[in-house]
Amino acid sequence: MYRCLAVFFALALVNFPAVADDSNLAKELSNPVADLISVPFQHNFDNRVGPIEGGRTYRLNIQPVIPFELTEDLNLINRTIVPVINQEDIFPGSGDQTGLGDTVQSLFFSPKEPTEGGVTWGVGPVFLLPTATEPLLGAEKWGIGPTAVVLKQTGPWTIGALANHVWSFAGSDNRNDVNNTFVQPFLAYNTPNAWTFTLQSETTYFWETEVWNAPVHFLVAKVFKVGKQTYQIQAGPRYYVDSPEVGSQEWGFRMNWIMLFPK
């Protein structure tokens, strides 16, 4: 975690020239259904995991976002999350596991332009795919449900929320059903030199076990170019307001490296 933090601040201190296009891209990245191709590599680090708080988890979420034009007025935003996980001692005697977790696939039908009031929205289905390579890395269930996002961008500010609910409909009979609600409220401030400051939560309520997982993130990001390729680097801590017994406790850290492909 500390090495990632050092890399982030080292890059932040480099004098990347900021241009108007970078600032616009930073603002687009604050919109989950922007008409922008991006490929985030989101690194998540957690200690004090599990019932005796003796475990450790590293999760790399590969999250390509690809918009498709359906009509002159409507886009389909394809958002995929493929986790690569390494975890150790999340239960006493559980050892360590490394491999793929379950994939979450979201599709948002979203108008190309905001409403007259400046509101951007998207709705569609979300799918849970049992791609985990080890039992402790996934739910071993197929799932489906609705997802939606709504936001407003005013000046340098973006405020909104993304939510979904997933029910399992098939999979291993030996595993608990999936019946989870996910809510991600977010508030972002974009500066003219392409810095972004974001406060967000990624809260999940597990209806089957009646427990919460509620981390709150404060993230700092910067858009920059290396040659002709545009990137955003983002990093910051998270604090778990609440978490299940088998989850992470108190503090964690995120570092996100995003490749951008503007049209």
One Martini backbone bead per residue (centre of mass of N, CA, C, O) as a GRO file, in nm:
protein
  263
    1MET     BB    1   0.059   0.061  -0.023
    2TYR     BB    2   0.301   0.262   0.016
    3ARG     BB    3   0.412   0.234  -0.269
    4CYS     BB    4   0.163   0.343  -0.417
    5LEU     BB    5   0.165   0.619  -0.282
    6ALA     BB    6   0.446   0.703  -0.383
    7VAL     BB    7   0.382   0.687  -0.685
    8PHE     BB    8   0.157   0.892  -0.694
    9PHE     BB    9   0.319   1.140  -0.584
   10ALA     BB   10   0.537   1.132  -0.799
   11LEU     BB   11   0.345   1.184  -1.039
   12ALA     BB   12   0.211   1.445  -0.927
   13LEU     BB   13   0.494   1.614  -0.938
   14VAL     BB   14   0.478   1.610  -1.221
   15ASN     BB   15   0.490   1.839  -1.501
   16PHE     BB   16   0.205   1.823  -1.636
   17PRO     BB   17   0.043   1.947  -1.891
   18ALA     BB   18  -0.243   2.143  -1.892
   19VAL     BB   19  -0.550   2.102  -2.064
   20ALA     BB   20  -0.867   2.127  -2.164
   21ASP     BB   21  -0.905   1.829  -2.238
   22ASP     BB   22  -0.828   1.714  -1.961
   23SER     BB   23  -1.056   1.847  -1.801
   24ASN     BB   24  -1.288   1.715  -1.962
   25LEU     BB   25  -1.207   1.423  -1.900
   26ALA     BB   26  -1.232   1.439  -1.594
   27LYS     BB   27  -1.536   1.499  -1.602
   28GLU     BB   28  -1.622   1.242  -1.755
   29LEU     BB   29  -1.512   1.041  -1.531
   30SER     BB   30  -1.748   1.134  -1.325
   31ASN     BB   31  -1.916   0.977  -1.549
   32PRO     BB   32  -2.040   0.653  -1.586
   33VAL     BB   33  -2.202   0.747  -1.886
   34ALA     BB   34  -1.993   0.828  -2.068
   35ASP     BB   35  -1.863   0.898  -2.402
   36LEU     BB   36  -1.610   0.682  -2.296
   37ILE     BB   37  -1.319   0.517  -2.331
   38SER     BB   38  -1.218   0.286  -2.068
   39VAL     BB   39  -0.931   0.138  -1.860
   40PRO     BB   40  -0.939   0.018  -1.555
   41PHE     BB   41  -0.693  -0.035  -1.277
   42GLN     BB   42  -0.803  -0.154  -0.968
   43HIS     BB   43  -0.644  -0.115  -0.658
   44ASN     BB   44  -0.693  -0.323  -0.360
   45PHE     BB   45  -0.631  -0.272  -0.002
   46ASP     BB   46  -0.648  -0.515   0.278
   47ASN     BB   47  -0.673  -0.535   0.623
   48ARG     BB   48  -0.820  -0.696   0.867
   49VAL     BB   49  -0.941  -0.983   0.782
   50GLY     BB   50  -1.197  -1.116   0.941
   51PRO     BB   51  -1.286  -1.249   1.252
   52ILE     BB   52  -0.960  -1.196   1.354
   53GLU     BB   53  -0.807  -0.983   1.173
   54GLY     BB   54  -0.569  -1.169   0.991
   55GLY     BB   55  -0.611  -1.069   0.708
   56ARG     BB   56  -0.562  -1.043   0.339
   57THR     BB   57  -0.632  -0.812   0.054
   58TYR     BB   58  -0.615  -0.834  -0.308
   59ARG     BB   59  -0.769  -0.620  -0.568
   60LEU     BB   60  -0.816  -0.647  -0.921
   61ASN     BB   61  -0.997  -0.425  -1.121
   62ILE     BB   62  -1.124  -0.483  -1.438
   63GLN     BB   63  -1.289  -0.182  -1.612
   64PRO     BB   64  -1.437  -0.168  -1.882
   65VAL     BB   65  -1.556   0.112  -2.091
   66ILE     BB   66  -1.819   0.082  -2.351
   67PRO     BB   67  -1.956   0.266  -2.596
   68PHE     BB   68  -2.274   0.265  -2.778
   69GLU     BB   69  -2.446   0.343  -3.068
   70LEU     BB   70  -2.793   0.323  -3.130
   71THR     BB   71  -2.863   0.627  -3.168
   72GLU     BB   72  -2.879   0.969  -3.187
   73ASP     BB   73  -2.987   0.958  -2.855
   74LEU     BB   74  -2.852   0.662  -2.786
   75ASN     BB   75  -2.680   0.474  -2.542
   76LEU     BB   76  -2.452   0.199  -2.472
   77ILE     BB   77  -2.319   0.105  -2.158
   78ASN     BB   78  -2.029  -0.091  -2.102
   79ARG     BB   79  -1.980  -0.256  -1.780
   80THR     BB   80  -1.687  -0.416  -1.646
   81ILE     BB   81  -1.603  -0.661  -1.377
   82VAL     BB   82  -1.273  -0.803  -1.322
   83PRO     BB   83  -1.147  -1.000  -1.073
   84VAL     BB   84  -0.826  -1.007  -0.906
   85ILE     BB   85  -0.724  -1.236  -0.642
   86ASN     BB   86  -0.557  -1.194  -0.318
   87GLN     BB   87  -0.567  -1.413  -0.030
   88GLU     BB   88  -0.526  -1.422   0.344
   89ASP     BB   89  -0.665  -1.546   0.619
   90ILE     BB   90  -0.993  -1.501   0.636
   91PHE     BB   91  -0.967  -1.772   0.779
   92PRO     BB   92  -0.902  -2.002   0.990
   93GLY     BB   93  -0.709  -2.210   0.786
   94SER     BB   94  -0.751  -2.106   0.469
   95GLY     BB   95  -0.527  -1.958   0.358
   96ASP     BB   96  -0.457  -1.916   0.013
   97GLN     BB   97  -0.578  -1.713  -0.270
   98THR     BB   98  -0.570  -1.726  -0.640
   99GLY     BB   99  -0.776  -1.532  -0.872
  100LEU     BB  100  -1.080  -1.527  -0.989
  101GLY     BB  101  -1.370  -1.368  -0.980
  102ASP     BB  102  -1.663  -1.233  -1.010
  103THR     BB  103  -1.860  -1.110  -1.266
  104VAL     BB  104  -1.968  -0.775  -1.358
  105GLN     BB  105  -2.250  -0.684  -1.571
  106SER     BB  106  -2.324  -0.370  -1.727
  107LEU     BB  107  -2.620  -0.199  -1.871
  108PHE     BB  108  -2.664   0.129  -2.022
  109PHE     BB  109  -2.930   0.331  -2.098
  110SER     BB  110  -2.835   0.649  -2.256
  111PRO     BB  111  -2.855   0.959  -2.308
  112LYS     BB  112  -2.652   1.186  -2.471
  113GLU     BB  113  -2.823   1.403  -2.327
  114PRO     BB  114  -2.923   1.600  -2.110
  115THR     BB  115  -3.147   1.740  -1.954
  116GLU     BB  116  -3.280   2.049  -1.899
  117GLY     BB  117  -3.167   2.014  -1.586
  118GLY     BB  118  -2.882   1.842  -1.618
  119VAL     BB  119  -2.959   1.537  -1.631
  120THR     BB  120  -2.810   1.218  -1.591
  121TRP     BB  121  -2.893   0.887  -1.729
  122GLY     BB  122  -2.928   0.524  -1.644
  123VAL     BB  123  -3.050   0.200  -1.767
  124GLY     BB  124  -3.055  -0.160  -1.665
  125PRO     BB  125  -2.872  -0.443  -1.658
  126VAL     BB  126  -2.744  -0.698  -1.430
  127PHE     BB  127  -2.464  -0.933  -1.400
  128LEU     BB  128  -2.376  -1.251  -1.258
  129LEU     BB  129  -2.063  -1.425  -1.294
  130PRO     BB  130  -1.915  -1.751  -1.233
  131THR     BB  131  -1.559  -1.695  -1.252
  132ALA     BB  132  -1.445  -1.830  -1.024
  133THR     BB  133  -1.154  -2.038  -0.935
  134GLU     BB  134  -1.256  -2.028  -0.628
  135PRO     BB  135  -1.474  -2.061  -0.373
  136LEU     BB  136  -1.355  -1.801  -0.198
  137LEU     BB  137  -1.396  -1.594  -0.468
  138GLY     BB  138  -1.712  -1.680  -0.471
  139ALA     BB  139  -2.068  -1.770  -0.512
  140GLU     BB  140  -2.167  -1.980  -0.731
  141LYS     BB  141  -2.354  -1.770  -0.905
  142TRP     BB  142  -2.630  -1.665  -1.079
  143GLY     BB  143  -2.715  -1.321  -1.186
  144ILE     BB  144  -2.985  -1.067  -1.160
  145GLY     BB  145  -3.077  -0.718  -1.253
  146PRO     BB  146  -3.095  -0.388  -1.171
  147THR     BB  147  -2.978  -0.067  -1.307
  148ALA     BB  148  -2.863   0.271  -1.198
  149VAL     BB  149  -2.815   0.624  -1.300
  150VAL     BB  150  -2.760   0.953  -1.142
  151LEU     BB  151  -2.677   1.296  -1.254
  152LYS     BB  152  -2.498   1.616  -1.189
  153GLN     BB  153  -2.349   1.892  -1.376
  154THR     BB  154  -2.192   2.179  -1.208
  155GLY     BB  155  -1.944   2.284  -1.322
  156PRO     BB  156  -1.711   2.125  -1.110
  157TRP     BB  157  -1.961   1.949  -1.035
  158THR     BB  158  -2.046   1.611  -0.911
  159ILE     BB  159  -2.368   1.447  -0.864
  160GLY     BB  160  -2.454   1.108  -0.741
  161ALA     BB  161  -2.582   0.770  -0.839
  162LEU     BB  162  -2.531   0.417  -0.800
  163ALA     BB  163  -2.735   0.117  -0.873
  164ASN     BB  164  -2.810  -0.224  -0.749
  165HIS     BB  165  -2.971  -0.554  -0.802
  166VAL     BB  166  -2.909  -0.899  -0.694
  167TRP     BB  167  -3.022  -1.215  -0.812
  168SER     BB  168  -3.033  -1.544  -0.783
  169PHE     BB  169  -3.102  -1.843  -1.025
  170ALA     BB  170  -2.823  -2.001  -1.011
  171GLY     BB  171  -2.632  -2.287  -0.896
  172SER     BB  172  -2.512  -2.370  -0.609
  173ASP     BB  173  -2.673  -2.546  -0.344
  174ASN     BB  174  -2.428  -2.489  -0.121
  175ARG     BB  175  -2.505  -2.188  -0.153
  176ASN     BB  176  -2.588  -1.888  -0.103
  177ASP     BB  177  -2.790  -1.664  -0.184
  178VAL     BB  178  -2.839  -1.384  -0.394
  179ASN     BB  179  -2.926  -1.058  -0.215
  180ASN     BB  180  -2.818  -0.753  -0.342
  181THR     BB  181  -2.742  -0.414  -0.247
  182PHE     BB  182  -2.616  -0.136  -0.443
  183VAL     BB  183  -2.454   0.181  -0.336
  184GLN     BB  184  -2.316   0.488  -0.516
  185PRO     BB  185  -2.231   0.766  -0.390
  186PHE     BB  186  -2.127   1.093  -0.540
  187LEU     BB  187  -1.853   1.345  -0.512
  188ALA     BB  188  -1.718   1.591  -0.742
  189TYR     BB  189  -1.407   1.779  -0.812
  190ASN     BB  190  -1.303   1.993  -1.080
  191THR     BB  191  -1.022   2.118  -1.223
  192PRO     BB  192  -0.857   2.300  -1.471
  193ASN     BB  193  -0.590   2.088  -1.420
  194ALA     BB  194  -0.720   1.781  -1.389
  195TRP     BB  195  -0.832   1.757  -1.110
  196THR     BB  196  -0.974   1.511  -0.871
  197PHE     BB  197  -1.231   1.511  -0.610
  198THR     BB  198  -1.350   1.225  -0.419
  199LEU     BB  199  -1.665   1.128  -0.268
  200GLN     BB  200  -1.741   0.787  -0.161
  201SER     BB  201  -1.964   0.506  -0.172
  202GLU     BB  202  -1.972   0.123  -0.137
  203THR     BB  203  -2.275  -0.010  -0.072
  204THR     BB  204  -2.376  -0.321   0.088
  205TYR     BB  205  -2.668  -0.531   0.108
  206PHE     BB  206  -2.730  -0.841   0.279
  207TRP     BB  207  -3.026  -1.007   0.299
  208GLU     BB  208  -2.956  -1.297   0.398
  209THR     BB  209  -2.761  -1.174   0.653
  210GLU     BB  210  -2.801  -0.876   0.746
  211VAL     BB  211  -2.556  -0.700   0.613
  212TRP     BB  212  -2.284  -0.469   0.591
  213ASN     BB  213  -2.093  -0.281   0.331
  214ALA     BB  214  -1.918   0.045   0.417
  215PRO     BB  215  -1.726   0.218   0.224
  216VAL     BB  216  -1.517   0.517   0.234
  217HIS     BB  217  -1.399   0.749  -0.011
  218PHE     BB  218  -1.088   0.930  -0.081
  219LEU     BB  219  -1.008   1.085  -0.398
  220VAL     BB  220  -0.721   1.139  -0.613
  221ALA     BB  221  -0.686   1.297  -0.942
  222LYS     BB  222  -0.505   1.267  -1.273
  223VAL     BB  223  -0.467   1.405  -1.585
  224PHE     BB  224  -0.257   1.268  -1.854
  225LYS     BB  225   0.030   1.261  -2.073
  226VAL     BB  226   0.200   1.003  -2.281
  227GLY     BB  227   0.232   1.126  -2.544
  228LYS     BB  228  -0.068   1.003  -2.694
  229GLN     BB  229  -0.144   0.900  -2.415
  230THR     BB  230  -0.414   0.877  -2.189
  231TYR     BB  231  -0.445   0.942  -1.832
  232GLN     BB  232  -0.540   0.817  -1.502
  233ILE     BB  233  -0.467   0.890  -1.163
  234GLN     BB  234  -0.566   0.718  -0.854
  235ALA     BB  235  -0.600   0.798  -0.493
  236GLY     BB  236  -0.687   0.642  -0.166
  237PRO     BB  237  -0.873   0.612   0.107
  238ARG     BB  238  -1.053   0.386   0.333
  239TYR     BB  239  -1.358   0.351   0.532
  240TYR     BB  240  -1.522   0.128   0.754
  241VAL     BB  241  -1.827   0.169   0.888
  242ASP     BB  242  -1.910  -0.122   0.773
  243SER     BB  243  -1.893  -0.489   0.829
  244PRO     BB  244  -1.849  -0.798   0.800
  245GLU     BB  245  -1.693  -1.051   0.960
  246VAL     BB  246  -1.543  -1.136   0.671
  247GLY     BB  247  -1.431  -0.860   0.641
  248SER     BB  248  -1.320  -0.549   0.648
  249GLN     BB  249  -1.125  -0.328   0.862
  250GLU     BB  250  -1.145   0.003   0.851
  251TRP     BB  251  -0.866   0.021   0.658
  252GLY     BB  252  -0.785   0.129   0.320
  253PHE     BB  253  -0.674   0.103  -0.037
  254ARG     BB  254  -0.651   0.301  -0.347
  255MET     BB  255  -0.548   0.229  -0.695
  256ASN     BB  256  -0.584   0.402  -1.016
  257TRP     BB  257  -0.548   0.295  -1.360
  258ILE     BB  258  -0.624   0.491  -1.658
  259MET     BB  259  -0.727   0.434  -1.981
  260LEU     BB  260  -0.769   0.657  -2.260
  261PHE     BB  261  -1.026   0.689  -2.548
  262PRO     BB  262  -1.089   0.929  -2.725
  263LYS     BB  263  -1.291   1.039  -3.000
   0.00000   0.00000   0.00000
